[in-house]
């Protein structure tokens, strides 16, 4: 028993539904499968018979479907191409070379006095001196090791001063300062390297090691792990990589909009809307990243110890003492002084029934520091 949702052309009582037989002379004709046979079906006067597609209509339909499939394949290839380019460029980081030569239009300073080849040679020599110093330290030849480390520092800083910047240079310079026992300069260069190569596991491990060696223990102010996992791209990509990713996604979005005009699929429209939301998130991430790194100044204490004062001058009374390696947020400046927030626990003496104890203050400390005591990240 086959149930066919067809309507006959002969008259039936108004609004009546029932079972009947299909004559073979109905117009338009039925499919050859049912012609000449008596088939049972449900009759409704509100139903209509759609005539089968004529040959030319079938060819036209196949042509339209084939055209849409063709453009769909082209779209897929273009998306893969753009995403591939974006991922490749983002992986390369700041440049395709080991060292980036900053032009005068980027820095506002004269171009480098040394060539790229000379910078690479200096970088190689500095690395060699650092390795020699490490061997001397292992052999307890500290005097010779100190000489080699100072020479390596001088060469690394020469490269950076002449306008060549790369995260690996800052990282190696931080390692050299750490070997010399200068925790503040080590943390300062680790932080600079972290902005350029944020996914370097060795860098992050050395930074934690240096932070744990400082005298002033900072209060826990790390971003929760859940947030870091949810917005992983923000913490794993540098500013340059985020910009490359955002531009690549925008180009793909414009391509999707172009094909949406041609294909006009409902599901494809929803996909484009979702992709547009992703582009918006990428652009917002770029803005927040730039603000965090350039709109807000962070600093590191680079002297053995210094006094945080109530005002910008030696005549102001000291508020508390801070030591090498402590980090701060620079809110403003006046003459030779920085107005800073210092997120550290300051040791204070308190008395209890059992005697004197030390407790760690959890409040944020604010004051003024001399510029010569602070290295700006």
C-alpha positions as CSV (number, residue, x, y, z in Angstrom):
1,X,0.0,0.0,0.0
2,X,1.6,3.3,-1.2
3,X,0.4,6.6,0.2
4,X,0.7,9.3,-2.4
5,X,0.1,13.0,-1.4
6,X,-1.5,13.8,-4.8
7,X,-4.7,15.6,-5.8
8,X,-7.0,14.4,-8.5
9,X,-8.6,16.7,-11.1
10,X,-12.1,15.1,-10.8
11,X,-14.7,16.6,-8.5
12,X,-15.1,15.5,-4.9
13,X,-17.5,16.6,-2.1
14,X,-16.3,19.8,-0.5
15,X,-13.9,19.2,2.4
16,X,-14.2,15.4,2.1
17,X,-11.2,13.2,2.5
18,X,-11.1,9.5,1.5
19,X,-9.4,6.8,-0.4
20,X,-9.8,6.5,-4.1
21,X,-8.3,5.1,-7.3
22,X,-6.2,7.1,-9.7
23,X,-7.4,6.9,-13.3
24,X,-4.7,6.6,-16.0
25,X,-6.1,9.6,-18.0
26,X,-5.4,12.3,-15.3
27,X,-3.6,15.5,-16.4
28,X,-0.8,16.2,-15.8
29,X,0.2,12.5,-16.3
30,X,1.5,10.5,-13.4
31,X,4.9,9.0,-13.3
32,X,5.3,5.9,-15.5
33,X,5.8,3.9,-12.4
34,X,2.1,4.3,-11.6
35,X,0.6,4.7,-15.1
36,X,-1.9,2.0,-16.0
37,X,-2.2,0.8,-12.4
38,X,-4.8,1.5,-9.8
39,X,-3.1,2.9,-6.7
40,X,-4.7,3.9,-3.4
41,X,-4.0,7.4,-2.1
42,X,-5.4,10.0,0.2
43,X,-7.3,12.8,-1.5
44,X,-7.4,16.5,-0.4
45,X,-8.7,19.4,-2.3
46,X,-6.0,21.6,-0.9
47,X,-3.2,19.6,-2.4
48,X,-1.7,20.2,-5.8
49,X,0.2,18.1,-8.3
50,X,3.6,19.4,-9.3
51,X,4.4,18.4,-12.8
52,X,7.7,16.6,-13.3
53,X,10.7,18.6,-14.4
54,X,11.1,18.8,-18.2
55,X,14.5,17.9,-19.6
56,X,15.6,21.5,-20.1
57,X,14.7,22.3,-16.4
58,X,16.7,19.3,-15.2
59,X,19.7,20.5,-17.1
60,X,19.4,24.0,-15.8
61,X,19.1,22.7,-12.2
62,X,22.1,20.5,-12.6
63,X,24.0,23.6,-14.0
64,X,23.1,25.7,-11.0
65,X,24.0,23.0,-8.5
66,X,27.3,22.4,-10.3
67,X,28.1,26.2,-10.3
68,X,27.5,26.5,-6.6
69,X,29.6,23.4,-5.9
70,X,32.4,24.9,-8.0
71,X,32.3,28.2,-6.1
72,X,32.1,26.3,-2.9
73,X,35.4,24.5,-3.7
74,X,37.0,27.8,-4.7
75,X,35.9,29.3,-1.4
76,X,37.3,26.4,0.6
77,X,40.7,26.7,-1.2
78,X,40.9,30.4,-0.6
79,X,40.1,30.0,3.1
80,X,42.8,27.4,3.5
81,X,45.3,29.7,1.6
82,X,44.6,32.8,3.7
83,X,44.6,30.9,7.0
84,X,47.8,29.2,6.0
85,X,49.5,32.5,5.2
86,X,48.3,34.0,8.4
87,X,49.4,31.1,10.6
88,X,52.8,31.0,8.8
89,X,53.4,34.7,9.3
90,X,52.2,34.6,12.9
91,X,54.6,31.7,13.7
92,X,57.5,33.7,12.2
93,X,56.9,36.4,14.7
94,X,58.4,39.8,14.1
95,X,60.4,39.0,11.1
96,X,61.6,36.1,9.0
97,X,65.2,36.7,10.1
98,X,66.7,36.0,13.5
99,X,67.0,39.8,14.2
100,X,64.7,42.6,13.2
101,X,66.2,45.8,11.9
102,X,64.0,48.7,13.1
103,X,63.9,51.5,10.6
104,X,63.9,55.2,11.5
105,X,60.2,55.4,10.7
106,X,59.5,52.9,13.4
107,X,61.8,54.3,16.1
108,X,62.1,57.9,15.2
109,X,65.9,57.5,15.6
110,X,68.7,57.3,13.0
111,X,69.2,54.0,11.3
112,X,71.7,51.5,12.7
113,X,75.4,52.3,12.5
114,X,76.1,48.6,12.0
115,X,74.9,46.3,9.2
116,X,72.8,43.2,9.7
117,X,75.7,40.9,9.2
118,X,77.8,42.8,11.8
119,X,74.9,42.5,14.2
120,X,74.6,38.8,13.7
121,X,78.4,38.4,14.2
122,X,78.2,40.4,17.5
123,X,75.3,38.2,18.5
124,X,77.3,35.0,17.8
125,X,80.3,36.3,19.6
126,X,78.3,37.3,22.7
127,X,76.7,33.8,22.8
128,X,80.2,32.3,22.7
129,X,81.4,34.5,25.5
130,X,78.4,33.5,27.6
131,X,79.1,29.8,27.1
132,X,82.8,30.4,28.0
133,X,81.7,32.2,31.2
134,X,79.4,29.3,32.1
135,X,82.3,26.9,31.8
136,X,84.5,29.2,33.9
137,X,81.8,29.3,36.6
138,X,81.6,25.5,36.6
139,X,85.4,25.5,37.0
140,X,85.1,28.0,39.8
141,X,87.1,30.6,37.8
142,X,84.8,33.4,38.8
143,X,87.1,36.3,37.9
144,X,87.4,35.2,34.3
145,X,83.7,34.3,34.1
146,X,82.8,37.9,35.2
147,X,85.0,39.4,32.5
148,X,83.3,37.2,29.8
149,X,79.9,38.0,31.1
150,X,80.5,41.8,31.0
151,X,81.8,41.5,27.4
152,X,78.7,39.5,26.4
153,X,76.4,42.2,28.0
154,X,78.3,44.9,26.2
155,X,77.8,43.2,22.8
156,X,74.1,42.4,23.4
157,X,73.4,46.0,24.4
158,X,75.3,47.3,21.4
159,X,73.0,45.3,19.1
160,X,69.9,46.6,20.8
161,X,71.2,50.2,21.0
162,X,71.8,50.1,17.2
163,X,68.1,49.3,16.5
164,X,68.2,45.5,16.1
165,X,65.5,43.9,18.3
166,X,64.5,40.3,18.8
167,X,63.1,38.3,21.7
168,X,66.1,36.0,21.7
169,X,68.5,38.9,22.2
170,X,66.6,40.1,25.3
171,X,66.4,36.5,26.6
172,X,70.1,35.9,26.3
173,X,70.8,39.3,27.9
174,X,68.6,38.4,30.8
175,X,70.4,35.1,31.2
176,X,73.7,37.0,31.3
177,X,72.5,39.4,33.9
178,X,71.2,36.6,36.0
179,X,74.6,34.9,35.9
180,X,76.1,38.2,37.2
181,X,73.6,38.3,40.1
182,X,71.7,41.4,38.8
183,X,68.1,40.2,39.3
184,X,66.5,43.5,38.4
185,X,68.2,43.7,35.0
186,X,67.6,40.0,34.3
187,X,63.8,40.4,35.0
188,X,63.6,43.6,33.0
189,X,65.1,41.8,29.9
190,X,63.0,38.7,30.5
191,X,59.9,40.9,30.5
192,X,60.9,42.5,27.2
193,X,61.6,39.2,25.7
194,X,58.3,37.9,26.9
195,X,56.4,40.5,24.8
196,X,58.2,39.3,21.6
197,X,58.4,35.5,22.2
198,X,55.6,34.8,24.7
199,X,55.4,31.0,24.0
200,X,59.1,30.3,24.9
201,X,59.0,27.8,27.7
202,X,62.6,28.3,28.8
203,X,62.0,32.0,29.0
204,X,59.0,31.6,31.3
205,X,60.8,29.1,33.5
206,X,63.8,31.5,33.9
207,X,61.6,34.4,34.7
208,X,59.9,32.4,37.5
209,X,63.3,31.4,38.8
210,X,64.5,35.0,38.9
211,X,61.2,36.2,40.5
212,X,61.5,33.6,43.2
213,X,65.1,34.8,44.0
214,X,64.0,38.4,44.8
215,X,63.9,39.7,48.3
216,X,60.5,41.4,48.0
217,X,57.9,38.8,47.5
218,X,55.0,40.0,45.3
219,X,51.4,39.4,46.2
220,X,49.6,36.8,44.1
221,X,48.3,38.8,41.2
222,X,48.5,36.3,38.3
223,X,45.6,35.9,35.9
224,X,43.6,32.8,36.8
225,X,44.4,29.7,34.8
226,X,40.8,29.3,33.6
227,X,40.9,32.8,32.1
228,X,44.2,32.1,30.4
229,X,42.8,28.9,28.9
230,X,39.6,30.5,27.7
231,X,41.5,33.4,26.0
232,X,44.6,31.4,25.1
233,X,45.3,33.4,21.9
234,X,45.6,36.6,23.9
235,X,48.4,35.1,26.1
236,X,50.1,32.9,23.5
237,X,50.5,35.5,20.7
238,X,52.5,38.7,20.6
239,X,51.1,42.0,19.4
240,X,52.5,41.5,15.9
241,X,51.2,38.0,15.7
242,X,47.7,39.1,16.8
243,X,47.7,41.8,14.2
244,X,48.7,39.3,11.4
245,X,45.9,37.0,12.6
246,X,43.3,39.7,12.7
247,X,44.2,41.0,9.2
248,X,44.1,37.5,7.8
249,X,40.7,36.7,9.4
250,X,39.4,40.0,8.1
251,X,40.5,39.1,4.5
252,X,38.8,35.7,4.9
253,X,35.6,37.4,6.2
254,X,35.5,39.7,3.1
255,X,35.9,36.6,0.9
256,X,33.1,34.8,2.7
257,X,30.8,37.8,2.3
258,X,31.5,37.9,-1.5
259,X,30.6,34.2,-1.8
260,X,27.6,34.6,0.4
261,X,26.1,36.9,-2.3
262,X,26.6,34.2,-4.9
263,X,25.7,31.0,-2.9
264,X,22.9,32.4,-0.7
265,X,22.7,29.3,1.6
266,X,21.0,29.7,4.9
267,X,23.6,27.7,6.8
268,X,26.4,29.6,5.0
269,X,24.9,32.9,6.2
270,X,25.0,31.7,9.8
271,X,28.6,30.6,9.3
272,X,29.6,34.0,8.1
273,X,27.9,35.7,11.0
274,X,29.8,33.4,13.4
275,X,33.1,34.1,11.6
276,X,32.4,37.9,11.8
277,X,32.1,37.5,15.6
278,X,35.5,35.8,15.6
279,X,37.0,38.7,13.6
280,X,35.5,41.2,16.1
281,X,37.0,39.3,19.0
282,X,40.4,39.3,17.3
283,X,40.3,43.0,16.7
284,X,39.3,43.7,20.3
285,X,42.2,41.4,21.5
286,X,44.6,43.5,19.4
287,X,43.4,46.7,21.0
288,X,43.6,45.4,24.6
289,X,47.1,43.9,23.9
290,X,48.4,47.2,22.5
291,X,47.0,49.1,25.5
292,X,48.5,46.7,28.0
293,X,51.9,46.9,26.5
294,X,52.1,50.5,25.2
295,X,49.3,52.4,27.0
296,X,50.4,51.3,30.5
297,X,54.1,51.5,31.6
298,X,55.6,48.8,33.8
299,X,59.0,49.0,35.5
300,X,61.5,46.9,37.4
301,X,63.7,48.0,40.2
302,X,67.3,47.7,39.0
303,X,69.3,48.8,42.1
304,X,70.1,46.9,45.2
305,X,67.6,48.8,47.3
306,X,65.9,52.2,47.2
307,X,63.4,54.3,49.1
308,X,59.8,54.8,48.0
309,X,59.0,58.3,49.2
310,X,55.7,60.2,49.8
311,X,56.6,62.8,47.2
312,X,58.9,63.5,44.2
313,X,62.0,64.7,46.0
314,X,64.7,63.9,48.6
315,X,63.0,66.2,51.0
316,X,60.0,63.9,51.3
317,X,60.0,61.3,54.0
318,X,60.7,57.7,53.0
319,X,57.6,55.5,53.0
320,X,59.2,52.0,52.7
321,X,62.2,50.3,51.2
322,X,62.1,48.2,48.1
323,X,64.8,45.9,46.6
324,X,66.3,44.7,43.4
325,X,63.9,42.9,41.0
326,X,60.6,44.2,42.4
327,X,58.1,45.2,39.7
328,X,55.9,48.3,39.7
329,X,53.3,50.0,37.7
330,X,54.3,53.5,36.5
331,X,51.3,55.9,36.8
332,X,53.0,59.2,36.2
333,X,56.2,61.2,36.3
334,X,57.5,64.5,37.5
335,X,61.1,65.7,36.8
336,X,63.4,62.8,37.7
337,X,60.8,60.8,39.6
338,X,58.2,58.2,38.8
339,X,54.8,57.9,40.6
340,X,54.4,54.1,41.0
341,X,52.2,51.4,42.4
342,X,54.3,48.6,43.9
343,X,52.6,45.3,44.3
344,X,54.7,43.7,47.1
345,X,54.2,42.5,50.6
346,X,56.1,44.8,52.9
347,X,57.3,43.3,56.1
348,X,56.1,44.9,59.3
349,X,56.8,44.2,62.9
350,X,53.9,43.4,65.1
351,X,53.6,42.2,68.7
352,X,51.5,39.4,70.0
353,X,51.2,37.4,73.2
354,X,53.9,35.0,71.9
355,X,56.3,37.7,70.9
356,X,57.4,39.6,67.7
357,X,56.2,38.2,64.4
358,X,56.4,39.2,60.8
359,X,53.3,39.6,58.6
360,X,53.0,40.4,55.0
361,X,50.9,43.4,54.1
362,X,48.4,42.8,51.3
363,X,47.7,46.4,50.4
364,X,49.0,48.0,47.3
365,X,51.9,50.4,48.0
366,X,52.0,53.8,46.2
367,X,54.9,56.3,46.2
368,X,57.6,58.0,44.3
369,X,60.9,56.5,43.0
370,X,63.8,58.0,41.2
371,X,64.0,57.3,37.5
372,X,67.6,56.0,37.8
373,X,66.4,53.2,40.1
374,X,63.7,51.9,37.7
375,X,64.0,50.2,34.3
376,X,61.0,50.7,32.1
377,X,59.8,47.5,30.3
